[in-house]
Amino acid sequence: MLIKTLAITVATAGLTAVGYAGLTIVSPTTATTIESFVRDSALGWNEAACVSNAEGCLNSRYEKLSQLERSIGQSIQAIRGEFDKVASLVSEQELIAGKNTAFLEQGRATYRDRIASPDQPIVFAGKTYPNLNIFRSQLELLYQEKAALEQSLASARELRGKLKDRLDALMIQAGQIDLAKRMVPGQLQLVKANRALSDFSANVAMIDGIIRGSEAGIGQTEQLIRTTRDLAAPSKSPANPPRATAEAFQNFLHN
């Protein structure tokens, strides 16, 4: 038996609010009829099912929001953990790159000072080099390492930025989910009291948008975590690390 017809609209697949449609709240005896409206869709409820059972529609969305709330919480923890690891990696790489630069600057000054006596031993950074030519080879090795270190540091910084952006986005999504969850109980009370909900369609559309956005965000998070762990793995190294040219090294020494 029909209890009351509410003037509402249901969110479309494009999440756009459309005109008003009659929403009927039916008695428990028509449960089998309501079930026939349920289809295999992203939320488990199609438009007809929501039109026939506003309370069930809202409850299903509340449950979905609760599931997403748990998943988003886990994603935040995972991304924060990866961010901390990469931030530590960036700090380590910055320290190594800084030492490399300092050695090169000191080595270049020493090289220039000893050009006039190329056959004399050179003591540098706790080691003794028999002549200027061998010392030059050591400096060239350090110069080659500089290019690889700079590339590695740039990649680590980029990864750190992506993780920070993802963490910020997840925090925003967590807030949106919390807001949507707090809205649903009030909507349910109005439905149970057979009160007309003039903003029902807009609220459902908002909830659907949050659900879909959060699901997409979780997917992006999982993909980023896999990429992060692959790139940050200690055993991973570029197949073709950058190599400075002899001309570039020569310019470094004398310019």
Protein Blocks (a to p, Z undefined) as FASTA:
>chain_A
ZZbdcddddddfkopacdddddddddfklmmmmmmmpccdfkopafklmmmmmmlmmmmm
mmmmmmmmmmmmmmmmmmmmmmmmmmmmmmmmmmmmmmmmmmmmmmmmmmmmmmmmmmbc
cdeehiacfbfklmmmmmmmmmmmmmmmmmmmmmmmmmmmmmmmmmmmmmmmmmmmmmmm
mmmmmmmmmmmnopacfklmmmmmmmmmmmmmmmmmmmmmmmmmmmmmmmmpmkbccfba
cdddfklmmmmmmZZ
